[in-house]
Amino acid sequence: GQFQDVEGQTQCTDCGSGLYQDEDGADFCHRCAPGQYQQTNGTTICVACEAGWYRREEGSSEPCILCESGKFQNSTGASDCELCYPGQFENGVGSSLSACKDCPTGQFQPLFGEESCVPCEAGQYQGDVGTNSSCILCETGRFQNASGRDTCKLCAEGQYQPGVGSDDSCVPCAEGKFQTEKGQDACVNCPTGQFQNGTGKLGCTLCLPGRYQNQNGTTQCIECPAGQFQNDNGTTTCKRCPVGQFQNVTGQTNCVDCRSGQFQQVEGRTKCRQCLDGQFQNSSGTTSCFACAQGQFQDQSGQTDCALCPVGTFQAWTNTTRCEPCLVGFFQDLNGTVICKECPTGEFQDGNGTTTCIQCPKGQFQSLNATTSCDGCPA
């Protein structure tokens, strides 16, 4: 702890602060090495810096210095502190840890010697600790509206996110679409037979009876046109009205029977046809009309029955619009007949369409049937 560098002296001199001497008979003192110090005179050793402390210069009489933030030192007698590596940080001074702290999840650090890590921005995440690379953009179907997160949030059902790095929220499914699963990057078109007129929905609605939809991704169903109907839910087409029926209104669940006096022999019609003159139909929902029978007629369309030929007339044909008058020499006293009766002997008829014959007057006779006059008695 002492030295003497001058000859002929009576005593030695103490080594000053920052110096030491550990040998006898020395003519000089040693400087404390870097990483050491000595505040006392006349010592044989220097004091090593503790872990977490350092001293760069030689011969220091000042105590060691604490490692700054972003640095550490786990050895004694150190001349400097070590920088924290990328992916690490140290926010205290005088750290004696064996290494700096790893950046937690949701943060990163690309530089050496930093006292803190960088939080991931909104729209990004980092699930690993101690990472020195940047954060990861939220994938499609996810978002993150906060910073410093280790995961992104899944889009809820009824929503989607088509882009990466979303920092806001997910997009509601548009009208005509739906989504039943979380974390999706697109919504699904409503299938045929269904529709959706709201946004952010988990499903679509079946078309009601009387409506249909043959397209995907629609916001409404289509009314069945006139001449058609639909009695089921969720269909892609309408049904044609069957023969014998019609429908003149759109969006219907059934068709209407043709009323009596009408018919329809073609599918998918908006109205029925009237029975023609000379025809009739006394039932509903039919595909044809009946011809008026012999002895009957009909002079109007759309009728439910035929009329009997009146007395004095007849009709031998079917499907007729009128009856024929009995010819001269004939008569008819009954309704609905197919022929007229011959005037008997002793009678005649010189007019058409009559219901009786005329007896021969006195002085006349008639020996033949179906005559138009009588003959005078001979002299």
C-alpha positions as a Markdown table, in Angstrom:
| # | Residue | x | y | z |
|---|---|---|---|---|
| 1 | Gly | 0.0 | 0.0 | 0.0 |
| 2 | Gln | 3.1 | 2.2 | 0.0 |
| 3 | Phe | 6.0 | 3.2 | -2.3 |
| 4 | Gln | 9.0 | 5.4 | -2.4 |
| 5 | Asp | 10.5 | 6.7 | -5.6 |
| 6 | Val | 13.1 | 9.0 | -4.1 |
| 7 | Glu | 16.5 | 7.8 | -2.6 |
| 8 | Gly | 17.6 | 8.4 | 0.9 |
| 9 | Gln | 14.1 | 8.8 | 2.4 |
| 10 | Thr | 13.2 | 7.9 | 6.0 |
| 11 | Gln | 9.7 | 6.6 | 5.2 |
| 12 | Cys | 7.5 | 5.4 | 2.4 |
| 13 | Thr | 4.5 | 7.2 | 0.9 |
| 14 | Asp | 0.9 | 5.8 | 0.9 |
| 15 | Cys | -0.5 | 5.0 | -2.5 |
| 16 | Gly | -3.2 | 7.6 | -3.3 |
| 17 | Ser | -6.9 | 6.9 | -4.1 |
| 18 | Gly | -7.3 | 5.1 | -7.4 |
| 19 | Leu | -4.0 | 3.3 | -6.8 |
| 20 | Tyr | -2.7 | 0.3 | -5.0 |
| 21 | Gln | 0.5 | -1.7 | -4.3 |
| 22 | Asp | 0.4 | -5.3 | -3.2 |
| 23 | Glu | 4.3 | -5.9 | -3.1 |
| 24 | Asp | 7.0 | -4.8 | -0.7 |
| 25 | Gly | 9.8 | -2.5 | -1.8 |
| 26 | Ala | 7.9 | -0.9 | -4.5 |
| 27 | Asp | 9.0 | 2.5 | -6.0 |
| 28 | Phe | 5.6 | 3.1 | -7.7 |
| 29 | Cys | 1.8 | 2.3 | -7.3 |
| 30 | His | -0.4 | 0.5 | -9.7 |
| 31 | Arg | -3.5 | 2.1 | -11.1 |
| 32 | Cys | -6.8 | 0.4 | -10.4 |
| 33 | Ala | -7.8 | -1.5 | -13.6 |
| 34 | Pro | -11.0 | -0.7 | -15.5 |
| 35 | Gly | -13.9 | -2.3 | -13.6 |
| 36 | Gln | -12.3 | -1.4 | -10.3 |
| 37 | Tyr | -11.9 | 1.7 | -8.0 |
| 38 | Gln | -10.3 | 2.7 | -4.7 |
| 39 | Gln | -11.3 | 5.7 | -2.6 |
| 40 | Thr | -8.9 | 5.0 | 0.2 |
| 41 | Asn | -5.1 | 5.8 | 0.4 |
| 42 | Gly | -2.5 | 3.2 | 1.1 |
| 43 | Thr | -4.3 | 0.0 | 0.0 |
| 44 | Thr | -3.0 | -3.2 | -1.4 |
| 45 | Ile | -6.0 | -3.9 | -3.6 |
| 46 | Cys | -8.8 | -2.2 | -5.6 |
| 47 | Val | -12.5 | -2.7 | -5.2 |
| 48 | Ala | -14.1 | -4.6 | -8.1 |
| 49 | Cys | -17.4 | -3.2 | -9.4 |
| 50 | Glu | -20.3 | -5.3 | -8.3 |
| 51 | Ala | -22.6 | -7.0 | -10.8 |
| 52 | Gly | -24.9 | -4.3 | -12.4 |
| 53 | Trp | -22.1 | -1.7 | -12.1 |
| 54 | Tyr | -19.1 | -0.7 | -14.3 |
| 55 | Arg | -16.1 | 1.6 | -14.5 |
| 56 | Arg | -14.4 | 2.3 | -17.8 |
| 57 | Glu | -11.2 | 4.2 | -16.9 |
| 58 | Glu | -8.1 | 3.2 | -15.0 |
| 59 | Gly | -7.1 | 4.5 | -11.7 |
| 60 | Ser | -10.6 | 5.6 | -10.6 |
| 61 | Ser | -11.1 | 6.9 | -7.2 |
| 62 | Glu | -14.8 | 7.2 | -7.8 |
| 63 | Pro | -17.3 | 4.5 | -7.1 |
| 64 | Cys | -18.6 | 2.4 | -10.0 |
| 65 | Ile | -21.5 | 3.5 | -12.2 |
| 66 | Leu | -24.9 | 1.7 | -12.4 |
| 67 | Cys | -25.7 | 0.1 | -15.8 |
| 68 | Glu | -28.1 | 2.4 | -17.6 |
| 69 | Ser | -31.5 | 1.4 | -18.9 |
| 70 | Gly | -31.3 | -1.0 | -21.8 |
| 71 | Lys | -28.1 | -2.5 | -20.5 |
| 72 | Phe | -27.1 | -5.2 | -18.0 |
| 73 | Gln | -24.0 | -6.7 | -16.4 |
| 74 | Asn | -24.0 | -10.0 | -14.5 |
| 75 | Ser | -20.3 | -10.1 | -13.8 |
| 76 | Thr | -18.2 | -8.2 | -11.2 |
| 77 | Gly | -15.3 | -6.0 | -12.1 |
| 78 | Ala | -16.8 | -5.0 | -15.4 |
| 79 | Ser | -15.5 | -2.1 | -17.4 |
| 80 | Asp | -18.8 | -1.7 | -19.3 |
| 81 | Cys | -22.4 | -3.0 | -19.5 |
| 82 | Glu | -23.8 | -5.2 | -22.2 |
| 83 | Leu | -26.5 | -3.9 | -24.5 |
| 84 | Cys | -29.9 | -5.7 | -24.4 |
| 85 | Tyr | -30.3 | -7.7 | -27.6 |
| 86 | Pro | -33.1 | -7.0 | -30.1 |
| 87 | Gly | -36.3 | -8.6 | -28.8 |
| 88 | Gln | -35.3 | -7.7 | -25.2 |
| 89 | Phe | -35.4 | -4.6 | -23.0 |
| 90 | Glu | -34.3 | -3.4 | -19.5 |
| 91 | Asn | -36.2 | -0.5 | -17.9 |
| 92 | Gly | -34.2 | -0.4 | -14.6 |
| 93 | Val | -30.7 | 0.9 | -13.9 |
| 94 | Gly | -28.0 | -1.3 | -12.4 |
| 95 | Ser | -29.4 | -4.6 | -13.7 |
| 96 | Ser | -27.4 | -7.6 | -12.6 |
| 97 | Leu | -29.6 | -10.1 | -14.5 |
| 98 | Ser | -27.9 | -12.7 | -16.7 |
| 99 | Ala | -29.8 | -11.3 | -19.6 |
| 100 | Cys | -32.4 | -8.6 | -20.3 |
| 101 | Lys | -36.1 | -9.2 | -20.2 |
| 102 | Asp | -37.8 | -10.6 | -23.3 |
| 103 | Cys | -40.4 | -8.4 | -25.0 |
| 104 | Pro | -43.8 | -9.7 | -23.9 |
| 105 | Thr | -46.4 | -10.9 | -26.4 |
| 106 | Gly | -48.0 | -8.0 | -28.2 |
| 107 | Gln | -44.7 | -6.1 | -28.4 |
| 108 | Phe | -41.4 | -6.3 | -30.3 |
| 109 | Gln | -38.0 | -4.6 | -30.3 |
| 110 | Pro | -35.7 | -4.5 | -33.4 |
| 111 | Leu | -32.8 | -2.5 | -31.8 |
| 112 | Phe | -30.0 | -3.1 | -29.3 |
| 113 | Gly | -29.9 | -1.6 | -25.9 |
| 114 | Glu | -33.5 | -0.4 | -25.5 |
| 115 | Glu | -35.3 | 0.2 | -22.2 |
| 116 | Ser | -38.8 | -0.7 | -23.6 |
| 117 | Cys | -40.4 | -2.7 | -26.4 |
| 118 | Val | -42.7 | -1.3 | -29.1 |
| 119 | Pro | -46.4 | -2.2 | -28.8 |
| 120 | Cys | -48.0 | -3.7 | -31.9 |
| 121 | Glu | -50.3 | -1.2 | -33.6 |
| 122 | Ala | -54.0 | -1.7 | -34.0 |
| 123 | Gly | -54.6 | -4.2 | -36.8 |
| 124 | Gln | -51.5 | -6.2 | -35.8 |
| 125 | Tyr | -50.5 | -8.8 | -33.2 |
| 126 | Gln | -47.5 | -10.7 | -31.9 |
| 127 | Gly | -48.0 | -14.0 | -30.1 |
| 128 | Asp | -44.4 | -14.8 | -29.3 |
| 129 | Val | -42.2 | -13.4 | -26.6 |
| 130 | Gly | -38.8 | -11.9 | -27.2 |
| 131 | Thr | -39.3 | -11.1 | -30.9 |
| 132 | Asn | -37.1 | -8.7 | -32.8 |
| 133 | Ser | -39.2 | -8.6 | -35.9 |
| 134 | Ser | -42.3 | -6.5 | -36.5 |
| 135 | Cys | -45.8 | -7.5 | -35.6 |
| 136 | Ile | -48.0 | -9.6 | -37.8 |
| 137 | Leu | -51.0 | -8.1 | -39.7 |
| 138 | Cys | -54.4 | -9.5 | -38.7 |
| 139 | Glu | -55.4 | -12.1 | -41.2 |
| 140 | Thr | -58.6 | -12.0 | -43.2 |
| 141 | Gly | -61.6 | -12.8 | -41.1 |
| 142 | Arg | -60.1 | -11.1 | -38.1 |
| 143 | Phe | -59.5 | -7.6 | -36.7 |
| 144 | Gln | -57.8 | -5.8 | -33.7 |
| 145 | Asn | -58.9 | -2.3 | -32.6 |
| 146 | Ala | -56.4 | -2.1 | -29.7 |
| 147 | Ser | -52.6 | -1.8 | -29.6 |
| 148 | Gly | -50.2 | -4.2 | -28.0 |
| 149 | Arg | -52.2 | -7.4 | -28.5 |
| 150 | Asp | -51.1 | -11.0 | -28.8 |
| 151 | Thr | -54.0 | -12.1 | -31.0 |
| 152 | Cys | -56.6 | -10.7 | -33.3 |
| 153 | Lys | -60.3 | -11.0 | -32.8 |
| 154 | Leu | -62.5 | -13.3 | -34.9 |
| 155 | Cys | -65.2 | -11.7 | -36.9 |
| 156 | Ala | -68.6 | -12.7 | -35.4 |
| 157 | Glu | -71.2 | -14.7 | -37.1 |
| 158 | Gly | -73.1 | -12.5 | -39.7 |
| 159 | Gln | -69.9 | -10.5 | -40.4 |
| 160 | Tyr | -66.7 | -10.8 | -42.5 |
| 161 | Gln | -63.4 | -9.1 | -43.1 |
| 162 | Pro | -61.8 | -9.5 | -46.6 |
| 163 | Gly | -58.6 | -7.5 | -45.9 |
| 164 | Val | -55.6 | -8.0 | -43.8 |
| 165 | Gly | -54.5 | -5.6 | -41.0 |
| 166 | Ser | -58.0 | -4.4 | -40.1 |
| 167 | Asp | -57.8 | -2.0 | -37.1 |
| 168 | Asp | -61.5 | -1.2 | -36.9 |
| 169 | Ser | -64.1 | -4.0 | -37.0 |
| 170 | Cys | -65.7 | -6.5 | -39.3 |
| 171 | Val | -68.2 | -5.8 | -42.1 |
| 172 | Pro | -71.8 | -6.9 | -41.7 |
| 173 | Cys | -73.0 | -9.3 | -44.3 |
| 174 | Ala | -74.9 | -7.4 | -47.0 |
| 175 | Glu | -78.5 | -8.0 | -47.9 |
| 176 | Gly | -78.9 | -11.3 | -49.8 |
| 177 | Lys | -76.0 | -12.8 | -47.9 |
| 178 | Phe | -75.3 | -14.6 | -44.5 |
| 179 | Gln | -72.6 | -16.1 | -42.5 |
| 180 | Thr | -73.0 | -18.8 | -39.8 |
| 181 | Glu | -69.3 | -19.1 | -38.8 |
| 182 | Lys | -66.8 | -16.9 | -37.0 |
| 183 | Gly | -63.6 | -15.6 | -38.6 |
| 184 | Gln | -64.6 | -15.5 | -42.2 |
| 185 | Asp | -63.3 | -13.4 | -45.1 |
| 186 | Ala | -66.6 | -13.4 | -47.1 |
| 187 | Cys | -70.3 | -14.0 | -46.7 |
| 188 | Val | -72.4 | -16.6 | -48.4 |
| 189 | Asn | -75.1 | -15.9 | -51.0 |
| 190 | Cys | -78.6 | -16.9 | -49.9 |
| 191 | Pro | -79.4 | -20.1 | -51.9 |
| 192 | Thr | -82.3 | -20.3 | -54.3 |
| 193 | Gly | -85.7 | -20.5 | -52.7 |
| 194 | Gln | -84.5 | -18.1 | -49.9 |
| 195 | Phe | -83.9 | -14.4 | -49.4 |
| 196 | Gln | -82.5 | -11.9 | -46.9 |
| 197 | Asn | -83.4 | -8.2 | -46.7 |
| 198 | Gly | -81.4 | -7.4 | -43.6 |
| 199 | Thr | -77.7 | -6.9 | -43.0 |
| 200 | Gly | -75.4 | -8.9 | -40.6 |
| 201 | Lys | -77.6 | -12.0 | -40.6 |
| 202 | Leu | -76.7 | -15.6 | -39.7 |
| 203 | Gly | -79.2 | -17.2 | -42.1 |
| 204 | Cys | -81.7 | -16.6 | -44.9 |
| 205 | Thr | -85.5 | -16.8 | -44.9 |
| 206 | Leu | -87.5 | -19.3 | -46.9 |
| 207 | Cys | -89.7 | -17.9 | -49.6 |
| 208 | Leu | -93.4 | -18.0 | -48.5 |
| 209 | Pro | -96.1 | -19.9 | -50.3 |
| 210 | Gly | -97.1 | -17.9 | -53.4 |
| 211 | Arg | -93.6 | -16.8 | -54.0 |
| 212 | Tyr | -90.3 | -18.3 | -55.4 |
| 213 | Gln | -86.7 | -17.4 | -56.1 |
| 214 | Asn | -84.5 | -19.0 | -58.7 |
| 215 | Gln | -81.4 | -16.8 | -58.1 |
| 216 | Asn | -78.8 | -16.8 | -55.4 |
| 217 | Gly | -78.1 | -13.9 | -53.2 |
| 218 | Thr | -81.4 | -12.0 | -53.4 |
| 219 | Thr | -83.1 | -9.6 | -51.1 |
| 220 | Gln | -86.7 | -10.7 | -51.8 |
| 221 | Cys | -88.8 | -13.5 | -53.4 |
| 222 | Ile | -90.8 | -13.1 | -56.5 |
| 223 | Glu | -94.6 | -13.4 | -56.6 |
| 224 | Cys | -95.9 | -16.3 | -58.7 |
| 225 | Pro | -97.2 | -14.8 | -61.9 |
| 226 | Ala | -100.9 | -15.1 | -62.9 |
| 227 | Gly | -101.7 | -18.6 | -64.2 |
| 228 | Gln | -99.4 | -20.1 | -61.6 |
| 229 | Phe | -99.3 | -20.9 | -57.9 |
| 230 | Gln | -97.0 | -22.3 | -55.1 |
| 231 | Asn | -98.3 | -24.0 | -51.9 |
| 232 | Asp | -94.8 | -24.8 | -50.5 |
| 233 | Asn | -92.1 | -22.8 | -48.7 |
| 234 | Gly | -88.6 | -22.2 | -50.1 |
| 235 | Thr | -89.2 | -23.1 | -53.7 |
| 236 | Thr | -87.3 | -22.1 | -56.9 |
| 237 | Thr | -90.3 | -22.2 | -59.3 |
| 238 | Cys | -94.1 | -21.9 | -59.3 |
| 239 | Lys | -96.5 | -24.5 | -60.5 |
| 240 | Arg | -98.8 | -24.1 | -63.5 |
| 241 | Cys | -102.4 | -24.1 | -62.8 |
| 242 | Pro | -103.7 | -27.6 | -63.8 |
| 243 | Val | -106.3 | -28.0 | -66.5 |
| 244 | Gly | -109.8 | -27.1 | -65.3 |
| 245 | Gln | -108.4 | -24.3 | -63.2 |
| 246 | Phe | -107.1 | -20.7 | -63.5 |
| 247 | Gln | -105.6 | -17.9 | -61.5 |
| 248 | Asn | -105.8 | -14.2 | -62.5 |
| 249 | Val | -103.9 | -12.8 | -59.4 |
| 250 | Thr | -100.2 | -12.9 | -58.7 |
| 251 | Gly | -98.6 | -14.4 | -55.6 |
| 252 | Gln | -101.2 | -17.1 | -55.0 |
| 253 | Thr | -101.0 | -20.4 | -53.1 |
| 254 | Asn | -103.7 | -22.2 | -55.2 |
| 255 | Cys | -105.7 | -22.0 | -58.4 |
| 256 | Val | -109.4 | -21.7 | -58.8 |
| 257 | Asp | -111.7 | -24.2 | -60.4 |
| 258 | Cys | -113.4 | -23.1 | -63.6 |
| 259 | Arg | -117.0 | -22.4 | -62.7 |
| 260 | Ser | -119.9 | -24.3 | -64.3 |
| 261 | Gly | -120.5 | -23.1 | -67.9 |
| 262 | Gln | -116.7 | -22.7 | -68.4 |
| 263 | Phe | -113.7 | -25.0 | -69.0 |
| 264 | Gln | -110.0 | -24.9 | -69.5 |
| 265 | Gln | -108.0 | -27.6 | -71.3 |
| 266 | Val | -104.6 | -25.9 | -71.1 |
| 267 | Glu | -102.3 | -25.6 | -68.1 |
| 268 | Gly | -101.1 | -22.2 | -66.6 |
| 269 | Arg | -104.0 | -20.0 | -67.7 |
| 270 | Thr | -105.3 | -16.8 | -66.2 |
| 271 | Lys | -108.9 | -17.3 | -67.1 |
| 272 | Cys | -111.4 | -20.0 | -68.2 |
| 273 | Arg | -113.1 | -20.3 | -71.6 |
| 274 | Gln | -116.8 | -20.1 | -71.9 |
| 275 | Cys | -118.7 | -23.1 | -73.3 |
| 276 | Leu | -119.7 | -22.3 | -76.9 |
| 277 | Asp | -123.3 | -21.9 | -78.1 |
| 278 | Gly | -124.8 | -25.3 | -78.5 |
| 279 | Gln | -122.8 | -26.6 | -75.5 |
| 280 | Phe | -123.0 | -26.6 | -71.7 |
| 281 | Gln | -121.2 | -27.6 | -68.5 |
| 282 | Asn | -122.9 | -28.2 | -65.2 |
| 283 | Ser | -119.8 | -29.0 | -63.1 |
| 284 | Ser | -116.8 | -26.9 | -62.0 |
| 285 | Gly | -113.1 | -27.5 | -62.7 |
| 286 | Thr | -113.6 | -29.3 | -66.0 |
| 287 | Thr | -111.5 | -29.4 | -69.2 |
| 288 | Ser | -114.3 | -29.5 | -71.8 |
| 289 | Cys | -118.0 | -28.8 | -72.4 |
| 290 | Phe | -120.8 | -31.2 | -73.3 |
| 291 | Ala | -122.7 | -30.9 | -76.6 |
| 292 | Cys | -126.4 | -30.2 | -76.3 |
| 293 | Ala | -128.3 | -33.5 | -76.9 |
| 294 | Gln | -130.8 | -34.2 | -79.6 |
| 295 | Gly | -134.1 | -32.4 | -78.9 |
| 296 | Gln | -132.2 | -29.6 | -77.1 |
| 297 | Phe | -130.4 | -26.3 | -78.0 |
| 298 | Gln | -128.5 | -23.5 | -76.5 |
| 299 | Asp | -128.1 | -20.1 | -78.2 |
| 300 | Gln | -125.9 | -18.5 | -75.6 |
| 301 | Ser | -122.3 | -19.1 | -74.5 |
| 302 | Gly | -121.2 | -20.0 | -70.9 |
| 303 | Gln | -124.3 | -21.9 | -70.0 |
| 304 | Thr | -124.8 | -24.7 | -67.4 |
| 305 | Asp | -127.6 | -26.6 | -69.3 |
| 306 | Cys | -129.4 | -26.8 | -72.6 |
| 307 | Ala | -133.1 | -25.9 | -73.3 |
| 308 | Leu | -135.6 | -28.4 | -74.6 |
| 309 | Cys | -136.9 | -27.7 | -78.0 |
| 310 | Pro | -140.4 | -26.1 | -77.5 |
| 311 | Val | -143.6 | -27.6 | -78.9 |
| 312 | Gly | -143.8 | -27.2 | -82.6 |
| 313 | Thr | -140.1 | -27.7 | -83.1 |
| 314 | Phe | -137.5 | -30.5 | -83.1 |
| 315 | Gln | -133.8 | -31.1 | -83.3 |
| 316 | Ala | -132.3 | -34.3 | -84.7 |
| 317 | Trp | -128.7 | -33.1 | -84.3 |
| 318 | Thr | -126.5 | -32.5 | -81.2 |
| 319 | Asn | -124.5 | -29.4 | -80.4 |
| 320 | Thr | -127.0 | -27.0 | -82.0 |
| 321 | Thr | -128.0 | -23.4 | -81.2 |
| 322 | Arg | -131.6 | -23.6 | -82.3 |
| 323 | Cys | -134.5 | -26.0 | -83.0 |
| 324 | Glu | -136.1 | -26.5 | -86.4 |
| 325 | Pro | -139.9 | -25.8 | -86.9 |
| 326 | Cys | -142.0 | -28.7 | -87.8 |
| 327 | Leu | -142.7 | -28.6 | -91.6 |
| 328 | Val | -146.2 | -28.5 | -93.2 |
| 329 | Gly | -148.0 | -31.8 | -92.8 |
| 330 | Phe | -146.2 | -32.3 | -89.4 |
| 331 | Phe | -146.8 | -31.2 | -85.9 |
| 332 | Gln | -145.3 | -31.6 | -82.4 |
| 333 | Asp | -147.2 | -31.2 | -79.1 |
| 334 | Leu | -144.3 | -32.2 | -76.8 |
| 335 | Asn | -141.0 | -30.5 | -75.7 |
| 336 | Gly | -137.6 | -31.8 | -76.5 |
| 337 | Thr | -138.2 | -34.1 | -79.4 |
| 338 | Val | -135.9 | -35.2 | -82.2 |
| 339 | Ile | -138.6 | -35.5 | -84.9 |
| 340 | Cys | -142.1 | -34.1 | -85.6 |
| 341 | Lys | -145.2 | -36.2 | -85.9 |
| 342 | Glu | -147.1 | -36.8 | -89.1 |
| 343 | Cys | -150.6 | -35.4 | -89.4 |
| 344 | Pro | -152.9 | -38.5 | -89.3 |
| 345 | Thr | -155.5 | -39.3 | -92.0 |
| 346 | Gly | -158.4 | -37.1 | -91.9 |
| 347 | Glu | -156.2 | -34.2 | -90.8 |
| 348 | Phe | -153.8 | -31.8 | -92.5 |
| 349 | Gln | -151.4 | -28.9 | -91.7 |
| 350 | Asp | -150.5 | -26.2 | -94.1 |
| 351 | Gly | -148.3 | -24.2 | -91.7 |
| 352 | Asn | -144.8 | -24.6 | -90.2 |
| 353 | Gly | -144.0 | -25.0 | -86.5 |
| 354 | Thr | -147.4 | -26.1 | -85.3 |
| 355 | Thr | -148.4 | -28.1 | -82.3 |
| 356 | Thr | -151.6 | -29.7 | -83.8 |
| 357 | Cys | -153.1 | -30.7 | -87.1 |
| 358 | Ile | -156.5 | -29.5 | -88.6 |
| 359 | Gln | -159.3 | -31.8 | -89.2 |
| 360 | Cys | -160.7 | -32.0 | -92.7 |
| 361 | Pro | -163.8 | -29.9 | -92.9 |
| 362 | Lys | -167.2 | -31.3 | -94.0 |
| 363 | Gly | -167.3 | -32.3 | -97.6 |
| 364 | Gln | -163.6 | -33.1 | -97.6 |
| 365 | Phe | -161.4 | -36.1 | -96.7 |
| 366 | Gln | -157.8 | -37.2 | -96.5 |
| 367 | Ser | -156.7 | -40.8 | -96.6 |
| 368 | Leu | -153.0 | -40.1 | -96.4 |
| 369 | Asn | -150.7 | -39.1 | -93.5 |
| 370 | Ala | -148.6 | -35.9 | -93.4 |
| 371 | Thr | -150.6 | -33.9 | -95.9 |
| 372 | Thr | -151.0 | -30.1 | -96.3 |
| 373 | Ser | -154.7 | -30.2 | -97.4 |
| 374 | Cys | -157.8 | -32.3 | -97.7 |
| 375 | Asp | -159.5 | -33.4 | -100.9 |
| 376 | Gly | -163.1 | -32.7 | -101.8 |
| 377 | Cys | -165.6 | -35.5 | -101.7 |
| 378 | Pro | -166.3 | -36.7 | -105.3 |
| 379 | Ala | -169.7 | -36.2 | -106.9 |
